[in-house]
Amino acid sequence: MAPDTGALQIESMQLALLKSKIHRATVTGASLDYEGSLTISADLAQLVGLIPYEKILVSNLNNGERFETYAIFGEARQGIIELNGATAHLGKIGDRLTIMSFARYTPEEAALHAPWIAVLNEKNEVLRYEGGDSAPSLRIVGE
């Protein structure tokens, strides 16, 4: 009799879920000469649990472009969102972006998971924050 592999597949299955999102971030700069990435003020990145060099998916709400790159941290409390390298061609200052990262979870972890989400105004100040299933150390920008 063949072993039941159904249980094994479920136990080893990983689901890719949204881990972090910065919604409606405003582009504050662009640098074609930089080697690549997206610069995010450290406080905003940390608020949603991003780490330096983490892979991110970015969507531009103004022109519909979507691209993958990695996050680097800029100076905290400056509201910096800068397109660097080739990504500078995919938006302009004033464009609104959604910045997302994803992580893999077991089905059991996924059932309890909630992402960290920050919604920003046009000055990249936090309007709303949803803390996910375990909050990062920084809660609200500007307090």
SULDA-V722840 format. One record per run of one state. SS is the DSSP state (2 for helix, 1 for strand, 0 for the rest). FROM is the first residue (numbers start at 0). LEN is the number of residues. If there is no record, write none. Layout:
SS&FROM&LEN, SS&FROM&LEN
This chain:
0&0&5, 2&5&7, 0&12&2, 1&14&12, 0&26&2, 1&28&3, 0&31&6, 1&37&4, 2&41&6, 0&47&7, 1&54&6, 0&60&5, 1&65&9, 0&74&6, 1&80&4, 2&84&6, 0&90&5, 1&95&10, 0&105&1, 2&106&6, 0&112&3, 1&115&5, 0&120&5, 1&125&6, 0&131&12
